[in-house]
Amino acid sequence: MSTAIIKIEVFGPGCARCQETYRVVRHVVELAGLSCEVVKVDDLKRMMALGIMATPAIAVDGAVVLSGRVPKAEDVRQLLGIG
C-alpha cells in the first residue's frame, strides 16, 4: 500500500500557465477524492531551494515531479500514482 500524499505544491508567478496547472491539479485531486493539501506557491526563494528553473512546476510532499509545462489531467493522475 502506498503512502498517502499530504501536500501538493504548484509553483509559478501567477501567469495563465501556472493558474491552469493549479486548476488541473485541484480538479484531479477533487475527482479522485484525495484528502491532501493543494497550494499555489509564488515564493521565489522556495522555488530556488527546490531547484525549480522553469514554471509551472509541481512538487509532491516536497519532491519536484514536473517542471516547465502545463500537465494534462492524465499526467497529474500518473504523477500522483492514481492513474
HELIX and SHEET records of a PDB file:
HELIX    1   1 ALA A   16  ALA A   32  1                                  17    
HELIX    2   2 LEU A   44  ALA A   49  1                                   6    
HELIX    3   3 ALA A   73  LEU A   79  1                                   7    
SHEET    1   A 4 GLU A  37  VAL A  41  0                                        
SHEET    2   A 4 LYS A   7  PHE A  11  1                                        
SHEET    3   A 4 ALA A  57  VAL A  60 -1                                        
SHEET    4   A 4 ALA A  63  SER A  67 -1                                        
END                                                                             
